[in-house]
Amino acid sequence: MADLGKVSRALISVTDKTGVVEFAKALAEEFGVEIISTGGTAKVLVEAGVPVVPIEEYTGFPEMMEGRVKTLHPKVHGGLLARRDSEQHMAEAAEHGIGMIDLVCVNLYEFEKTVANPDVTFADAIEHIDIGGPSMLRSAAKNAAAVTVVSDPADYDAVLAEMRANDGATTPETRRRLQVKVYTTTAAYDTAISTWLAAQVEGATTAPLTAEGEFAAPASMGMRLEKAQDLRYGENPQQAAAVYRFDAANAPLFSSDAPLVGAEQLQGKPLSYNNFLDAEAAWNAVREFDEPGVIILKHQNPCGSAVAGDVTEAYDRAFACDPKSAFGGIVAVNREVPLSLVEHFADRDKLFVEVLIAPSFTPETLERLAKRPNLRVLATGAASGHAKLEMRTVDGGMLVQRVDTVDEDPATFTFPTERKPTDAEMRDLMFAWKVCKTVKSNAILIAKDEMGIGMGPGQPNRVDSALLACQRADEVCERLGQEAGGYACASDAFFPFRDNVDTLAAHGVTAIIQPGGSVRDEESIDACNEHGIAMVFTGTRHFRH
């Protein structure tokens, strides 16, 4: 019986040529391993002086069909799959002239990198579906009792070190570890292919989105998550945590064109679990605005929000909404950050900020930010859209839904009250409607002059949310020396009773925007008419739990 784990013959065929010459040379020169190779890999090895047996010479069968058929041969797969401890297998191998292959070094065509190119053609993507590579990996991994299978250049040194320590053999433990890595790799590879192909077929039952961009709820979904970084801990110190990024095939569905995971961190401490959660909420919120805008967010709620003619003015207005809560918050900006904005929060306001996130920063801004080395500064690049889908784990499964964005056309709104909103009120209503989406439900957002001056987040009943938001708005007006009232109000869901309107009216709300759809809508309409309030129905709810 063959010495299990000892490497006498290796088959090497790789797309990623990193380190392969040094690996093959060590196999041949230190251990006398016979190297079989294919195509481009063989060419690289021969040019480097490594003795190679071409695959067509080994199998006695030429490469054909533009390389589609070259390793799919019994002399390859028989040499990989034959059980060395089986007299029958070894006798049949000898009868048919099949030699044993003890090590396979293969990595796959770069399908994910290919389809990540927005200009990729369907034909080119198909040609980058590897067939022989996964087949060899799977055959070798199935027979890990005897065959060493190397699918990652990062493992070359460890395999060589082990062979040096074991007279040219690898240990069963290492072969099992590499076996697991192979099946993880091929599973992810097949998932990437199926996900991409499904997205190309209109109406395909496995496609996550319909042609109209709606979530189609396929019978199954597959994806691979790649670890981006370990985190110090999760929400609390006793919880271990890490952040993962989506594979290339799923990134178009679950990542925006300027994703948070993948943003360039220009300075500061590593992001924590809570930093990621809050930065995600702030970044998604500020991107709702076409105008220069700033969101200051704390514990998942936008404590300050404003738009203006430039982002420095927008920051000043957002900070004025709630200076106390802004301390230790996340600042998200939807334009390049100028020096003036940083001077305002760092020098004038002495504001401690956990994360500053924006598309880009001017050079002088970065020079000033460097004086706060612990401040986390993230540059996302230009942002023009949101992810299409989002998911959340629940015990035993996963919830998946289309991402909620405020993309309603005001032309579809209805105006059921006797008084209609003025142009100024309508601007405040639309501002409040966009910010309200980010507030935890039950959500009420009070706006004035396109500033979010009052927020009622996460209360068990909507009247308490309305009262809290109005009280905060009154406090802001008093602090700024402005007359209270003249407020615009957004509610993320309909009013179940008229008491919401009565509460808002008592604090000077003059215009309301809400989805409508309650069986008691008429009561709210009547209440608005009694108080002289203009109300707008959007027909769309924006809960955020």
C-alpha positions as CSV (number, residue, x, y, z in Angstrom):
1,M,0.0,0.0,0.0
2,A,1.2,3.5,-0.9
3,D,2.6,5.7,1.9
4,L,-0.5,7.9,2.5
5,G,0.3,11.6,2.4
6,K,3.7,11.3,0.7
7,V,3.8,13.4,-2.5
8,S,5.4,11.8,-5.5
9,R,3.3,13.4,-8.3
10,A,1.5,16.8,-8.4
11,L,-0.9,18.4,-10.8
12,I,-0.6,22.2,-10.9
13,S,-3.1,24.4,-12.8
14,V,-3.7,27.9,-11.4
15,T,-5.3,31.2,-12.4
16,D,-3.6,33.1,-9.6
17,K,0.1,32.6,-10.3
18,T,1.2,34.2,-7.0
19,G,4.0,32.0,-5.5
20,V,3.4,29.1,-7.8
21,V,6.9,29.0,-9.3
22,E,8.6,28.9,-5.9
23,F,6.1,26.2,-4.8
24,A,6.7,24.0,-7.8
25,K,10.4,24.4,-7.7
26,A,10.5,23.4,-4.1
27,L,8.4,20.3,-4.9
28,A,10.6,19.3,-7.8
29,E,14.0,20.1,-6.4
30,E,13.6,19.2,-2.7
31,F,11.3,16.2,-3.0
32,G,11.7,15.0,-6.6
33,V,8.0,15.4,-7.2
34,E,6.9,14.9,-10.8
35,I,4.9,18.0,-11.9
36,I,2.0,17.7,-14.4
37,S,0.7,21.1,-15.6
38,T,-1.7,22.8,-18.1
39,G,-1.7,25.7,-20.5
40,G,-0.6,29.0,-19.0
41,T,0.6,27.5,-15.8
42,A,2.9,25.0,-17.6
43,K,4.3,27.9,-19.7
44,V,5.2,29.9,-16.6
45,L,6.8,26.9,-14.9
46,V,8.9,25.9,-18.0
47,E,10.1,29.4,-18.4
48,A,11.2,29.4,-14.8
49,G,13.2,26.1,-15.3
50,V,10.7,23.8,-13.6
51,P,10.5,20.4,-15.3
52,V,6.9,19.9,-16.4
53,V,4.9,17.0,-17.9
54,P,2.2,18.7,-20.1
55,I,-1.3,17.5,-19.4
56,E,-1.9,16.2,-22.9
57,E,1.3,14.2,-22.7
58,Y,0.2,12.7,-19.4
59,T,-3.3,11.8,-20.5
60,G,-2.4,11.0,-24.1
61,F,-5.3,13.2,-25.2
62,P,-5.0,16.7,-26.6
63,E,-6.4,19.8,-25.1
64,M,-9.4,20.7,-27.2
65,M,-12.4,23.0,-27.6
66,E,-10.3,26.1,-26.7
67,G,-9.2,24.5,-23.5
68,R,-12.6,23.6,-22.3
69,V,-11.6,19.9,-22.2
70,K,-8.1,19.1,-20.9
71,T,-8.2,17.7,-17.3
72,L,-11.6,15.9,-17.5
73,H,-9.9,12.5,-18.1
74,P,-9.8,9.2,-16.2
75,K,-6.0,9.4,-15.9
76,V,-6.5,12.6,-13.9
77,H,-9.6,11.8,-11.9
78,G,-8.7,8.1,-11.5
79,G,-5.4,9.2,-10.1
80,L,-7.1,11.5,-7.6
81,L,-10.0,9.3,-6.6
82,A,-8.4,5.9,-6.3
83,R,-8.3,4.7,-2.7
84,R,-4.8,3.7,-1.9
85,D,-6.0,1.2,0.7
86,S,-8.2,-0.6,-1.8
87,E,-6.7,-3.6,-3.7
88,Q,-9.5,-3.3,-6.3
89,H,-8.9,0.4,-6.9
90,M,-5.2,-0.1,-7.2
91,A,-5.5,-3.1,-9.5
92,E,-7.9,-1.3,-11.8
93,A,-5.6,1.7,-11.9
94,A,-2.7,-0.5,-12.9
95,E,-4.8,-2.3,-15.5
96,H,-5.7,1.0,-17.2
97,G,-2.3,2.7,-16.8
98,I,-3.5,5.2,-14.3
99,G,-0.8,6.6,-12.0
100,M,-1.6,8.2,-8.6
101,I,-1.6,12.0,-8.2
102,D,-0.8,12.9,-4.6
103,L,-1.1,16.6,-4.7
104,V,-3.4,19.0,-6.6
105,C,-2.6,22.7,-6.7
106,V,-5.5,24.5,-8.4
107,N,-7.3,27.8,-8.1
108,L,-10.2,28.9,-10.2
109,Y,-11.1,31.2,-13.1
110,E,-11.9,34.6,-11.7
111,F,-15.7,34.5,-12.3
112,E,-16.6,37.0,-9.5
113,K,-14.0,39.5,-10.6
114,T,-15.2,39.1,-14.2
115,V,-18.9,39.8,-13.5
116,A,-18.0,42.6,-11.1
117,N,-17.2,44.6,-14.3
118,P,-20.4,46.4,-15.3
119,D,-19.4,46.1,-18.9
120,V,-19.0,42.3,-18.9
121,T,-20.8,40.5,-21.6
122,F,-22.9,37.3,-21.0
123,A,-20.6,35.3,-23.3
124,D,-17.4,36.5,-21.4
125,A,-19.0,35.6,-18.1
126,I,-19.8,32.1,-19.3
127,E,-16.3,31.5,-20.5
128,H,-15.1,32.4,-16.9
129,I,-17.1,29.5,-15.4
130,D,-14.4,27.0,-14.4
131,I,-15.3,23.3,-14.9
132,G,-12.0,21.4,-14.8
133,G,-10.7,23.3,-11.8
134,P,-13.7,22.6,-9.4
135,S,-13.8,19.0,-10.6
136,M,-10.2,18.4,-9.8
137,L,-10.5,20.1,-6.4
138,R,-13.6,18.1,-5.5
139,S,-12.0,14.8,-6.6
140,A,-8.8,15.5,-4.6
141,A,-10.7,16.7,-1.6
142,K,-12.9,13.7,-1.5
143,N,-9.8,11.5,-1.3
144,A,-8.1,13.7,1.4
145,A,-7.1,10.5,3.1
146,A,-4.3,10.3,0.6
147,V,-4.3,13.5,-1.5
148,T,-3.2,16.9,-0.5
149,V,-5.2,19.6,-2.2
150,V,-4.0,23.2,-2.2
151,S,-6.5,25.8,-3.4
152,D,-5.0,28.9,-1.9
153,P,-1.5,30.3,-2.4
154,A,-1.5,31.3,1.3
155,D,-1.1,27.6,2.1
156,Y,2.0,26.9,-0.1
157,D,4.6,27.7,2.7
158,A,2.7,25.6,5.3
159,V,2.5,22.6,3.0
160,L,6.2,22.8,2.1
161,A,7.2,23.2,5.8
162,E,5.1,20.1,6.7
163,M,6.7,18.1,3.9
164,R,10.1,19.1,5.1
165,A,9.3,17.9,8.6
166,N,7.7,14.6,7.4
167,D,10.0,13.2,4.7
168,G,7.9,14.6,1.9
169,A,4.5,13.8,3.3
170,T,1.7,15.9,4.7
171,T,-0.3,14.9,7.8
172,P,-3.9,13.8,7.9
173,E,-4.8,16.9,9.9
174,T,-3.5,19.2,7.3
175,R,-5.2,17.3,4.5
176,R,-8.5,17.5,6.3
177,R,-8.1,21.2,6.9
178,L,-7.4,21.8,3.2
179,Q,-10.3,19.5,2.3
180,V,-12.7,21.8,4.2
181,K,-11.2,24.8,2.5
182,V,-11.8,23.3,-0.9
183,Y,-15.5,22.6,-0.4
184,T,-16.0,26.1,1.1
185,T,-14.3,27.5,-2.0
186,T,-16.3,25.5,-4.5
187,A,-19.6,26.1,-2.7
188,A,-19.0,29.8,-2.8
189,Y,-18.0,29.6,-6.5
190,D,-21.1,27.8,-7.5
191,T,-23.2,30.3,-5.4
192,A,-21.6,33.2,-7.2
193,I,-22.4,31.7,-10.6
194,S,-26.0,30.8,-9.8
195,T,-26.7,34.2,-8.2
196,W,-25.3,36.0,-11.2
197,L,-27.0,33.8,-13.8
198,A,-30.4,34.1,-12.0
199,A,-30.1,37.9,-12.1
200,Q,-29.6,37.8,-15.9
201,V,-32.8,35.8,-16.5
202,E,-36.0,37.8,-16.4
203,G,-38.6,36.0,-14.3
204,A,-36.2,33.3,-13.2
205,T,-37.5,31.7,-10.0
206,T,-34.1,32.0,-8.3
207,A,-33.6,35.7,-9.1
208,P,-33.9,37.9,-6.0
209,L,-35.3,40.8,-7.9
210,T,-38.0,41.1,-10.6
211,A,-37.4,43.1,-13.8
212,E,-39.1,46.0,-11.9
213,G,-36.6,45.8,-9.1
214,E,-39.0,44.3,-6.5
215,F,-38.0,41.4,-4.2
216,A,-39.2,38.2,-5.7
217,A,-38.6,35.9,-2.7
218,P,-36.8,33.0,-4.4
219,A,-37.1,29.5,-2.9
220,S,-33.5,29.6,-1.8
221,M,-30.7,32.1,-1.6
222,G,-27.0,31.5,-1.5
223,M,-24.1,33.8,-0.7
224,R,-20.6,34.0,0.7
225,L,-19.6,36.6,3.3
226,E,-15.9,37.5,3.4
227,K,-14.5,38.8,6.7
228,A,-13.5,42.4,6.4
229,Q,-12.2,42.8,9.9
230,D,-12.5,41.6,13.5
231,L,-14.1,44.0,15.9
232,R,-13.0,44.6,19.5
233,Y,-16.4,43.4,20.6
234,G,-20.1,43.7,19.7
235,E,-22.7,45.9,21.2
236,N,-21.3,45.1,24.6
237,P,-17.8,44.0,25.7
238,Q,-18.9,40.5,26.5
239,Q,-20.0,39.9,22.8
240,A,-17.4,38.8,20.3
241,A,-18.0,40.4,16.8
242,A,-16.6,40.8,13.3
243,V,-17.8,42.6,10.1
244,Y,-18.2,40.8,6.8
245,R,-18.6,42.0,3.3
246,F,-20.7,40.5,0.6
247,D,-19.1,38.5,-2.2
248,A,-19.0,40.1,-5.7
249,A,-22.0,38.2,-6.9
250,N,-24.3,39.5,-4.1
251,A,-22.7,43.0,-3.7
252,P,-25.0,44.6,-6.4
253,L,-28.0,43.5,-4.4
254,F,-26.9,44.1,-0.8
255,S,-24.4,47.0,-1.3
256,S,-24.8,50.5,-2.6
257,D,-22.5,52.1,-5.1
258,A,-20.7,53.7,-2.1
259,P,-21.0,51.1,0.7
260,L,-20.0,51.6,4.3
261,V,-18.1,48.3,4.4
262,G,-15.5,49.1,1.9
263,A,-15.3,52.8,2.6
264,E,-11.7,54.1,2.9
265,Q,-10.9,54.8,6.6
266,L,-8.6,57.8,6.4
267,Q,-7.7,58.0,10.1
268,G,-8.9,57.1,13.5
269,K,-9.4,54.0,15.7
270,P,-11.0,50.9,14.1
271,L,-14.8,51.1,13.9
272,S,-16.7,49.3,16.6
273,Y,-19.9,47.3,16.2
274,N,-22.0,50.2,17.3
275,N,-20.1,52.6,15.1
276,F,-21.0,50.5,12.1
277,L,-24.7,50.4,13.0
278,D,-24.9,54.2,13.6
279,A,-22.8,55.1,10.6
280,E,-25.0,52.9,8.4
281,A,-28.1,54.7,9.6
282,A,-26.6,58.1,9.2
283,W,-25.1,57.5,5.8
284,N,-28.4,56.1,4.4
285,A,-30.3,59.0,5.9
286,V,-28.1,61.8,4.4
287,R,-28.2,60.3,1.0
288,E,-31.9,60.9,0.8
289,F,-31.2,64.6,0.1
290,D,-30.3,66.1,-3.3
291,E,-29.4,69.4,-1.5
292,P,-26.3,69.7,0.6
293,G,-27.2,68.0,3.8
294,V,-25.9,66.8,7.2
295,I,-27.3,64.2,9.6
296,I,-26.0,64.0,13.1
297,L,-27.1,60.6,14.5
298,K,-26.9,59.1,18.0
299,H,-28.1,55.6,19.0
300,Q,-29.7,55.0,15.6
301,N,-31.8,58.2,15.6
302,P,-31.1,61.5,13.8
303,C,-30.8,64.0,16.6
304,G,-29.8,66.7,14.2
305,S,-30.7,67.1,10.5
306,A,-30.7,70.0,8.0
307,V,-30.1,71.0,4.4
308,A,-28.8,74.3,3.3
309,G,-26.9,76.0,0.5
310,D,-23.6,74.4,1.5
311,V,-22.7,71.6,3.9
312,T,-21.1,73.9,6.5
313,E,-24.3,75.8,6.9
314,A,-26.2,72.5,6.9
315,Y,-23.9,71.3,9.8
316,D,-24.5,74.5,11.8
317,R,-28.3,74.0,11.4
318,A,-28.2,70.3,12.2
319,F,-26.0,70.9,15.3
320,A,-28.5,73.6,16.5
321,C,-31.3,71.0,16.5
322,D,-29.8,69.2,19.6
323,P,-26.3,70.2,20.7
324,K,-26.5,68.0,23.8
325,S,-27.3,64.8,22.0
326,A,-24.8,65.5,19.2
327,F,-22.0,64.9,21.6
328,G,-20.4,61.5,20.8
329,G,-22.5,61.1,17.7
330,I,-22.0,60.3,14.0
331,V,-21.8,63.1,11.5
332,A,-22.8,62.2,7.9
333,V,-22.3,64.6,5.0
334,N,-23.5,64.1,1.5
335,R,-20.9,66.4,-0.2
336,E,-17.1,66.8,0.0
337,V,-16.2,68.1,3.5
338,P,-14.6,71.5,3.5
339,L,-12.3,72.9,6.2
340,S,-14.9,75.3,7.4
341,L,-17.2,72.5,8.5
342,V,-14.5,70.8,10.6
343,E,-13.5,74.1,12.1
344,H,-17.1,74.6,13.2
345,F,-17.5,71.3,15.0
346,A,-13.9,70.9,16.2
347,D,-12.9,74.4,17.1
348,R,-16.1,76.4,17.7
349,D,-18.4,73.8,19.1
350,K,-15.7,71.6,20.7
351,L,-17.9,68.7,19.6
352,F,-16.7,65.1,20.2
353,V,-17.6,63.0,17.2
354,E,-17.2,59.3,16.9
355,V,-17.3,59.0,13.1
356,L,-17.3,61.5,10.3
357,I,-18.5,60.0,7.0
358,A,-18.7,61.7,3.6
359,P,-17.9,61.0,-0.1
360,S,-14.6,62.9,0.2
361,F,-12.5,65.5,2.1
362,T,-10.4,68.4,0.9
363,P,-6.6,68.1,1.7
364,E,-6.7,71.0,4.2
365,T,-9.7,69.3,5.9
366,L,-7.7,66.1,6.4
367,E,-4.8,68.1,7.7
368,R,-7.0,69.7,10.3
369,L,-8.7,66.4,11.2
370,A,-5.3,64.8,11.8
371,K,-5.2,66.9,15.0
372,R,-7.9,64.5,16.3
373,P,-6.2,61.2,15.6
374,N,-8.9,59.1,17.3
375,L,-11.7,60.5,15.2
376,R,-12.8,57.9,12.6
377,V,-12.9,59.5,9.2
378,L,-14.5,57.5,6.3
379,A,-14.5,58.4,2.6
380,T,-17.1,56.5,0.6
381,G,-16.6,58.0,-2.8
382,A,-19.5,59.4,-4.8
383,A,-22.9,58.0,-3.8
384,S,-25.9,58.0,-6.1
385,G,-28.0,55.1,-4.8
386,H,-28.9,52.7,-2.1
387,A,-28.5,48.9,-1.9
388,K,-31.5,47.0,-3.3
389,L,-32.0,44.4,-0.6
390,E,-31.3,44.2,3.1
391,M,-31.5,41.3,5.6
392,R,-31.6,40.7,9.3
393,T,-31.1,37.5,11.3
394,V,-33.9,36.1,13.5
395,D,-33.6,33.0,15.6
396,G,-33.4,30.1,13.1
397,G,-33.5,32.2,9.9
398,M,-33.1,35.4,8.0
399,L,-35.5,38.2,7.0
400,V,-34.9,39.7,3.6
401,Q,-36.6,42.7,2.1
402,R,-36.2,45.5,-0.4
403,V,-34.4,48.5,1.1
404,D,-36.8,51.3,2.1
405,T,-36.0,54.6,0.4
406,V,-38.1,57.7,0.1
407,D,-38.7,57.8,-3.6
408,E,-42.4,58.7,-3.7
409,D,-43.5,61.1,-6.4
410,P,-45.3,64.1,-4.7
411,A,-47.5,64.2,-7.8
412,T,-49.1,61.0,-6.4
413,F,-49.9,62.5,-3.0
414,T,-53.4,63.4,-2.0
415,F,-54.5,66.6,-0.1
416,P,-57.6,65.7,1.8
417,T,-58.0,68.7,4.1
418,E,-59.7,72.0,3.3
419,R,-56.4,74.0,3.6
420,K,-53.6,72.9,1.4
421,P,-49.9,73.4,2.4
422,T,-48.1,76.5,1.3
423,D,-44.9,76.1,-0.8
424,A,-42.8,76.7,2.3
425,E,-44.8,74.2,4.3
426,M,-44.4,71.7,1.5
427,R,-40.6,72.1,1.5
428,D,-40.6,71.4,5.2
429,L,-43.0,68.5,4.9
430,M,-40.8,66.8,2.2
431,F,-37.7,67.4,4.4
432,A,-39.4,65.9,7.4
433,W,-40.7,63.0,5.4
434,K,-37.2,62.0,4.3
435,V,-35.7,62.3,7.8
436,C,-38.6,60.6,9.5
437,K,-37.7,57.4,7.6
438,T,-34.6,57.1,9.8
439,V,-36.3,57.7,13.1
440,K,-37.2,54.5,15.1
441,S,-41.0,53.8,14.9
442,N,-43.4,55.0,16.2
443,A,-41.8,58.0,14.6
444,I,-42.7,61.7,14.6
445,L,-40.4,64.3,13.2
446,I,-41.0,68.1,13.6
447,A,-39.3,70.3,11.0
448,K,-39.1,74.1,10.6
449,D,-37.1,75.8,7.9
450,E,-35.8,72.4,6.7
451,M,-34.3,71.6,10.1
452,G,-35.3,68.5,12.2
453,I,-36.0,70.3,15.5
454,G,-38.1,67.8,17.2
455,M,-38.1,64.0,17.2
456,G,-40.3,61.5,18.9
457,P,-38.7,58.0,18.4
458,G,-39.7,54.5,19.4
459,Q,-42.6,55.2,21.7
460,P,-45.2,52.5,22.2
461,N,-48.0,54.9,21.2
462,R,-47.9,57.6,18.6
463,V,-49.4,60.3,20.8
464,D,-46.4,60.1,23.2
465,S,-44.1,60.3,20.1
466,A,-46.0,63.4,19.0
467,L,-45.8,65.0,22.4
468,L,-42.1,64.3,22.8
469,A,-41.3,65.7,19.3
470,C,-43.3,68.9,19.9
471,Q,-41.8,69.5,23.3
472,R,-38.3,69.2,21.8
473,A,-39.2,71.6,19.0
474,D,-40.5,74.2,21.5
475,E,-37.3,73.9,23.4
476,V,-35.2,74.4,20.3
477,C,-37.2,77.5,19.3
478,E,-36.8,78.9,22.8
479,R,-33.0,78.3,22.7
480,L,-32.6,79.9,19.3
481,G,-34.8,82.8,20.2
482,Q,-37.4,82.0,17.6
483,E,-41.2,82.0,17.9
484,A,-42.6,78.5,18.6
485,G,-45.1,77.0,16.2
486,G,-45.4,77.0,12.4
487,Y,-44.1,73.5,12.4
488,A,-44.3,70.8,9.8
489,C,-44.8,67.2,11.1
490,A,-44.0,63.9,9.5
491,S,-45.4,60.6,10.8
492,D,-44.0,57.3,9.6
493,A,-47.4,55.6,9.7
494,F,-51.0,56.7,9.8
495,F,-52.8,58.2,12.8
496,P,-55.1,55.7,14.4
497,F,-57.1,58.4,16.2
498,R,-57.6,62.1,16.1
499,D,-55.8,62.6,19.4
500,N,-52.5,62.7,17.4
501,V,-53.7,65.7,15.5
502,D,-55.1,67.4,18.6
503,T,-51.7,67.0,20.3
504,L,-49.8,68.4,17.3
505,A,-52.2,71.3,16.9
506,A,-51.8,72.3,20.6
507,H,-48.0,72.9,19.9
508,G,-48.3,74.9,16.7
509,V,-48.1,72.3,14.0
510,T,-49.6,73.8,10.8
511,A,-49.0,71.0,8.3
512,I,-48.8,67.2,8.5
513,I,-47.5,64.5,6.1
514,Q,-48.4,60.9,6.8
515,P,-49.3,57.7,4.8
516,G,-53.0,57.7,5.5
517,G,-54.9,54.4,5.3
518,S,-56.5,54.3,8.7
519,V,-60.1,53.3,9.0
520,R,-60.4,56.5,11.0
521,D,-58.7,58.8,8.5
522,E,-61.9,60.9,8.4
523,E,-61.5,61.7,12.1
524,S,-58.0,63.0,11.5
525,I,-59.1,65.0,8.5
526,D,-61.9,66.5,10.5
527,A,-59.5,67.4,13.3
528,C,-57.1,69.0,10.8
529,N,-60.0,71.1,9.4
530,E,-61.0,72.2,12.9
531,H,-57.5,73.3,13.6
532,G,-56.7,74.8,10.2
533,I,-54.0,72.3,9.5
534,A,-53.0,71.2,6.0
535,M,-52.5,67.4,5.7
536,V,-50.9,65.4,3.0
537,F,-51.4,61.6,2.4
538,T,-48.4,59.9,0.7
539,G,-49.9,56.4,0.5
540,T,-46.5,54.9,1.7
541,R,-45.5,53.9,5.2
542,H,-41.9,54.1,6.5
543,F,-41.6,52.0,9.6
544,R,-38.1,51.5,11.0
545,H,-37.8,48.9,13.8
